[in-house]
Amino acid sequence: MTTGPKNFEAAFKRLEEILEKMNAQDIALDDSVALFEEANNLVIFCQKKLGAAENKIEILLKTRAQELALGPDGKPQTAPLTP
């Protein structure tokens, strides 16, 4: 059993590797299913990391009055994340 990724970048890199392998035409069904399962776990890991980063960004966008900076729609402002 392999250990999980240590950070977002490692998980994303592994997802890219899996995609390359799955695009190969000579991959066995069992290997394909195993890679799909691993990719699914990596996607979940990345989503959690991005969610945590988004929460931190929301905190950083608080105004000096310690109120959350709100957008025109009344929702907390967030900054876009680019991997």
C-alpha distances in whole Angstrom, upper triangle without the diagonal:
4,7,10,13,15,18,20,21,17,16,19,19,16,17,20,18,17,20,22,19,20,24,24,26,24,21,20,20,16,15,17,16,12,13,15,13,11,15,16,13,15,18,18,17,20,22,22,22,25,27,26,28,31,32,32,34,36,37,38,41,43,46,48,49,46,46,43,45,45,45,48,46,46,42,41,41,37,37,35,32,31,28
4,7,9,12,15,17,17,14,13,16,16,12,15,17,15,15,18,19,18,19,22,23,25,24,20,20,20,17,15,17,16,12,12,15,13,10,13,14,12,12,16,16,14,17,20,19,19,22,24,24,25,28,29,29,32,34,34,35,38,40,43,45,47,43,44,41,42,43,43,46,44,44,40,38,38,35,34,32,28,28,24
4,7,9,12,14,15,12,11,15,15,12,15,18,16,16,19,21,20,21,24,25,27,27,23,23,23,20,18,19,18,15,15,16,14,11,13,15,11,11,15,15,12,15,18,17,17,20,22,21,22,25,26,26,28,31,31,32,35,37,40,42,44,40,40,38,39,40,40,43,42,41,38,36,35,32,31,30,26,26,22
4,6,9,11,12,9,8,12,13,10,12,15,15,14,17,19,19,20,23,24,27,27,23,24,23,21,18,19,18,15,14,15,13,10,11,12,9,8,12,11,9,11,14,13,13,16,18,17,19,22,23,23,25,27,28,29,31,33,37,39,40,37,37,34,35,36,37,40,38,38,34,32,32,28,28,26,23,22,19
4,6,7,9,6,5,9,10,9,11,13,13,14,16,18,18,20,22,24,27,27,24,25,24,23,20,20,19,17,15,16,14,11,11,13,10,8,11,11,8,10,13,12,11,14,16,16,17,20,21,21,23,25,26,26,29,31,35,37,38,35,35,33,33,34,35,38,37,36,32,30,30,26,25,23,20,19,16
4,7,8,7,8,11,12,11,14,16,16,17,20,21,22,23,25,27,30,30,27,28,28,26,24,24,23,20,19,20,18,15,15,16,13,11,14,14,10,11,14,13,11,14,16,15,15,19,20,19,21,24,24,24,27,29,33,34,36,33,34,31,32,33,34,37,36,36,32,29,29,25,24,23,19,19,16
4,6,5,6,9,10,11,13,15,16,17,19,21,22,23,25,27,30,30,28,29,29,27,25,24,24,21,19,20,19,15,15,16,13,10,12,13,9,9,12,11,8,11,14,12,12,16,17,16,18,21,21,21,24,26,30,32,34,31,31,28,29,30,31,34,33,33,29,26,25,22,20,19,15,15,12
4,6,5,6,9,10,10,12,14,15,16,19,20,21,23,25,28,29,26,28,28,27,24,23,23,21,18,18,18,15,13,14,12,9,10,11,8,6,9,9,7,8,12,11,11,13,16,15,16,19,20,20,22,25,29,31,33,30,30,27,27,28,28,31,30,30,27,24,23,19,18,16,12,12,9
4,5,5,6,9,10,11,12,14,15,17,19,20,21,23,27,28,26,28,28,27,24,23,23,21,18,19,19,16,14,16,15,11,12,14,11,9,12,13,10,11,15,15,13,16,19,18,18,22,23,22,24,27,30,32,35,32,32,29,29,30,30,33,32,33,29,27,25,21,19,17,13,12,8
4,5,5,6,9,10,11,12,14,16,17,18,20,22,25,26,23,25,25,24,21,21,21,19,16,17,17,13,12,15,13,10,12,14,11,10,14,14,12,14,17,17,16,19,21,21,22,25,26,25,28,30,34,36,38,35,35,32,32,33,33,36,36,36,32,30,28,25,23,21,17,15,12
4,5,5,6,9,10,11,12,14,15,16,18,20,24,24,22,23,23,22,19,18,18,16,13,14,14,10,9,11,10,6,8,10,8,7,11,12,10,12,15,15,15,18,20,20,21,24,25,25,27,30,33,36,38,35,34,31,32,32,32,35,34,34,30,28,27,24,22,20,16,15,12
4,5,5,6,9,10,11,13,14,15,17,19,22,24,21,23,23,23,20,18,19,17,14,14,15,12,10,12,11,8,8,11,10,7,11,13,11,12,15,16,15,17,20,20,21,23,25,25,27,30,33,35,37,35,34,31,31,31,31,33,32,33,29,27,26,22,21,18,14,12,9
4,5,5,6,9,10,11,13,14,16,17,21,22,20,22,23,22,19,18,19,17,14,15,16,13,11,14,14,10,11,14,13,11,15,16,15,15,19,19,18,21,23,23,24,27,28,28,30,33,36,38,40,38,37,34,34,34,34,37,36,36,33,31,29,26,23,21,17,15,11
4,5,5,6,9,10,11,12,14,16,19,20,17,19,19,19,15,15,16,14,10,12,13,9,8,11,11,8,10,13,12,11,15,16,15,16,20,20,20,22,25,25,26,28,30,30,32,35,38,40,42,39,39,36,36,36,36,38,37,38,34,33,31,28,26,23,20,18,14
4,5,5,6,9,10,10,12,15,18,19,16,18,18,18,15,13,14,13,9,10,11,9,6,9,10,7,8,11,11,10,13,15,15,15,18,20,19,21,24,25,25,27,29,30,31,34,37,40,42,39,38,35,35,35,34,36,35,36,32,31,30,26,25,22,18,16,13
4,5,5,6,9,10,11,13,16,18,16,19,19,19,16,14,16,15,11,12,14,12,9,13,14,11,11,15,14,13,16,18,17,17,21,22,21,23,26,26,26,29,31,31,32,35,38,41,43,40,40,36,36,36,35,37,36,37,34,32,31,27,25,22,19,16,13
4,5,5,6,9,10,11,15,15,14,16,17,17,14,13,15,13,10,12,14,11,10,13,14,12,13,17,16,15,18,20,19,20,23,25,24,26,29,29,29,32,34,34,35,38,42,44,46,43,43,39,39,39,38,41,40,41,37,36,34,31,29,26,22,20,16
4,5,5,6,9,10,13,14,11,14,14,14,11,9,11,10,6,8,10,8,7,11,12,10,12,15,15,15,17,20,19,20,23,24,24,26,29,30,30,32,34,35,36,39,42,45,47,44,43,40,39,39,38,41,39,40,37,36,34,31,29,26,23,21,18
4,5,5,6,9,12,14,12,14,15,15,12,10,12,12,9,9,12,11,9,12,14,12,12,16,17,15,18,20,20,20,23,25,25,26,29,30,30,32,35,35,36,39,42,45,47,44,43,39,39,38,37,39,38,39,36,35,33,30,28,25,22,20,17
4,6,5,7,10,12,11,14,15,16,13,11,14,14,11,12,15,14,12,15,17,15,16,19,20,18,21,24,23,23,26,28,28,29,32,33,32,35,37,37,38,41,44,47,49,47,46,42,42,41,40,42,41,42,39,38,36,33,31,27,25,22,19
4,5,5,9,9,7,11,12,13,9,8,12,11,8,10,13,12,11,15,17,15,16,20,20,20,22,25,24,25,28,29,29,31,34,34,35,37,39,39,40,44,47,49,51,49,48,44,44,44,43,45,43,44,41,40,39,35,34,30,27,25,22
4,5,8,9,7,10,10,11,9,6,9,10,8,8,12,12,10,13,16,15,15,19,20,19,21,24,24,25,27,29,29,30,33,34,35,37,39,39,40,43,47,49,51,48,47,44,43,43,41,43,42,43,40,39,38,35,33,30,27,25,22
4,6,9,8,12,12,15,12,10,13,14,11,12,15,15,13,16,19,18,18,21,22,21,23,26,26,26,29,31,31,32,35,36,36,38,40,40,41,44,47,50,52,49,48,45,44,43,42,43,42,43,40,40,38,35,34,30,28,25,23
4,6,6,10,12,14,11,10,14,15,12,14,17,17,16,19,21,20,21,24,25,24,26,29,29,29,32,34,34,35,38,39,39,41,43,43,44,47,50,53,55,53,51,48,47,47,45,47,45,47,44,43,42,39,37,33,31,28,26
4,6,9,11,14,12,11,14,16,14,15,19,19,18,20,23,23,23,26,27,27,29,32,32,32,35,37,37,38,41,42,42,44,46,46,47,50,53,56,58,55,54,51,50,49,48,49,48,49,46,46,45,41,40,36,34,31,29
4,7,9,12,10,10,14,15,14,15,19,19,19,21,24,23,24,27,28,28,30,33,33,34,36,38,38,39,42,43,43,45,48,48,49,52,55,58,60,57,56,53,52,52,50,52,50,52,48,48,47,44,42,38,36,33,31
4,7,9,7,6,10,11,10,12,15,15,15,18,20,20,21,24,25,25,27,30,30,31,33,35,35,37,39,41,41,43,45,46,47,50,53,56,58,55,54,50,50,49,48,50,48,49,46,46,45,41,40,37,34,32,29
4,6,5,6,9,10,11,12,14,15,16,18,20,21,22,24,26,26,28,30,31,32,34,36,37,38,40,42,43,44,47,47,48,51,55,57,59,56,55,51,51,51,50,52,50,51,47,47,46,43,42,39,36,34,31
4,5,5,6,9,10,10,12,14,15,16,19,20,21,23,24,25,27,29,30,31,33,35,36,37,39,41,41,43,45,46,47,50,53,56,58,54,53,50,50,49,48,50,48,49,45,45,45,42,41,38,35,34,31
4,5,5,6,9,10,11,12,14,15,17,19,20,22,23,24,26,28,29,30,32,34,35,36,38,40,41,42,44,45,47,49,53,55,57,53,52,49,50,49,48,50,48,49,45,45,45,41,41,38,35,34,31
4,5,5,6,9,10,11,12,14,16,16,18,20,21,22,24,26,27,28,30,32,33,34,36,38,39,40,42,43,45,47,51,53,55,52,51,47,48,47,47,49,47,48,44,43,43,39,39,36,33,31,28
4,5,5,6,9,10,10,12,14,15,16,18,20,21,22,24,26,26,28,30,31,32,35,36,37,38,41,42,43,45,49,52,53,50,49,45,46,45,44,46,44,45,41,41,40,37,36,33,30,29,26
4,5,5,6,9,10,10,13,14,15,17,19,20,21,23,25,26,27,29,30,31,33,35,36,37,40,41,42,44,48,51,52,49,48,44,45,44,43,45,43,44,40,40,39,36,36,33,30,29,27
4,5,5,6,9,10,11,12,14,16,17,18,20,22,23,24,26,28,29,30,32,34,35,36,38,39,41,43,47,50,51,48,47,43,44,44,43,45,43,44,40,39,39,36,35,33,30,29,26
4,5,5,6,9,10,10,12,14,15,16,18,20,21,22,24,26,27,28,30,32,32,34,36,37,39,41,45,47,49,46,45,41,42,41,41,43,41,42,38,37,37,33,33,30,27,25,22
4,5,5,6,9,10,10,12,14,15,16,19,20,21,22,24,26,27,29,30,31,33,35,36,37,40,43,46,47,44,43,40,40,39,38,40,38,39,36,35,35,32,31,28,25,24,22
4,5,5,6,9,10,11,13,14,16,17,19,20,21,23,25,26,27,29,31,32,34,35,36,39,42,45,46,43,42,39,39,39,38,40,38,39,35,35,34,31,31,29,26,25,23
4,5,5,6,9,10,11,12,14,16,17,18,20,21,23,24,26,27,29,30,32,33,35,37,41,43,45,41,41,38,38,38,38,40,38,38,35,34,33,30,30,27,24,23,20
4,5,5,6,9,10,10,12,14,15,16,18,20,21,22,24,26,27,28,30,31,33,35,39,41,43,40,39,35,36,35,35,37,35,36,32,31,31,28,27,24,21,20,17
4,5,5,6,9,10,11,13,14,15,17,19,20,21,23,25,26,27,29,30,32,34,38,40,41,38,37,34,34,34,33,35,33,34,30,30,29,26,26,24,21,21,18
4,5,5,6,9,10,11,13,14,15,17,19,20,21,23,25,26,28,29,31,33,36,39,40,37,36,33,34,33,33,36,34,34,30,29,29,26,26,24,21,21,18
4,5,5,6,9,10,11,12,14,15,16,18,20,21,22,24,26,27,29,31,35,37,39,35,35,31,32,32,32,35,33,33,29,28,27,24,23,21,18,18,15
4,5,5,6,9,10,10,12,14,15,16,18,20,21,22,25,26,27,29,33,36,37,34,33,29,30,29,29,31,29,30,26,25,25,22,21,19,16,16,14
4,5,5,6,9,10,11,12,14,15,17,19,20,21,23,25,26,28,32,34,35,32,31,28,29,28,28,31,29,29,25,24,24,21,21,19,17,17,16
4,6,5,6,9,10,11,12,14,16,17,19,20,22,23,25,27,31,33,34,31,30,27,28,28,29,31,30,29,26,24,24,21,21,19,16,16,14
4,5,5,6,8,10,10,12,14,15,16,18,20,21,23,25,29,31,33,30,29,26,26,26,26,29,27,28,24,22,22,18,18,15,12,13,11
4,5,5,6,9,10,10,12,14,15,16,19,20,21,23,27,30,31,28,27,23,24,24,24,26,24,24,21,19,19,16,16,14,12,13,12
4,5,5,6,9,10,11,13,14,15,17,19,20,22,26,28,29,26,25,22,23,23,24,27,25,25,21,19,19,16,17,16,13,15,14
4,5,5,6,9,10,11,12,14,16,17,19,21,24,27,28,25,25,22,23,23,24,27,26,25,21,19,19,15,15,14,11,13,11
4,5,5,6,9,10,10,12,14,15,16,19,23,25,27,24,23,20,20,20,21,24,22,22,18,16,16,12,12,11,8,10,9
4,5,5,6,9,10,11,13,14,15,17,21,24,25,22,21,17,18,19,19,22,21,20,16,14,14,11,12,12,10,13,13
4,5,5,6,9,10,11,13,15,16,20,22,23,20,20,17,18,19,20,24,22,21,18,15,15,12,13,13,11,14,14
4,5,5,6,9,10,11,12,15,18,21,22,19,19,16,17,18,19,22,22,21,17,14,14,10,10,10,8,11,11
4,5,5,6,9,10,11,13,17,19,21,18,17,14,14,15,15,19,18,17,14,11,10,7,8,8,8,11,12
4,5,5,6,9,10,11,15,18,19,15,15,12,13,14,16,19,18,17,13,10,11,9,10,12,11,15,16
4,5,5,6,9,10,14,16,18,14,15,12,13,15,17,21,20,19,16,12,12,9,10,12,11,15,16
4,5,5,6,9,12,15,17,14,14,11,11,13,14,18,18,17,14,10,9,6,7,9,9,13,14
4,5,5,7,10,13,15,12,11,8,8,10,12,15,15,14,11,7,7,5,8,11,12,15,17
4,5,6,9,11,13,9,10,7,9,12,14,18,18,16,13,9,10,9,11,14,15,18,20
4,5,8,10,13,10,11,9,9,13,15,18,19,17,15,11,10,9,10,13,14,17,19
4,6,9,11,9,9,7,6,9,11,15,16,14,12,9,7,7,8,12,14,17,20
4,7,8,6,6,4,5,9,12,15,16,14,12,9,9,10,12,16,17,21,23
4,5,5,5,6,6,9,12,15,17,15,14,11,11,13,14,18,20,23,26
4,5,7,9,10,13,16,19,21,18,18,15,14,16,17,21,23,26,28
4,5,9,10,13,16,18,20,17,17,15,15,17,19,23,25,28,31
4,7,9,12,16,18,19,16,16,13,14,15,18,21,23,26,28
4,6,9,12,15,16,12,12,10,11,14,16,20,22,26,28
4,6,10,13,13,10,9,6,8,10,13,17,19,22,25
4,7,10,11,9,8,6,6,9,11,15,17,21,24
4,7,8,5,5,4,5,9,12,15,18,21,24
4,5,5,6,6,5,9,11,14,17,20,24
4,5,8,9,9,12,15,16,20,23,26
4,6,9,9,12,15,17,20,23,26
4,7,9,12,15,17,20,24,27
4,6,9,13,15,17,21,24
4,6,10,13,15,19,22
4,7,10,13,16,19
4,7,9,13,15
4,6,10,13
4,7,10
4,6
4
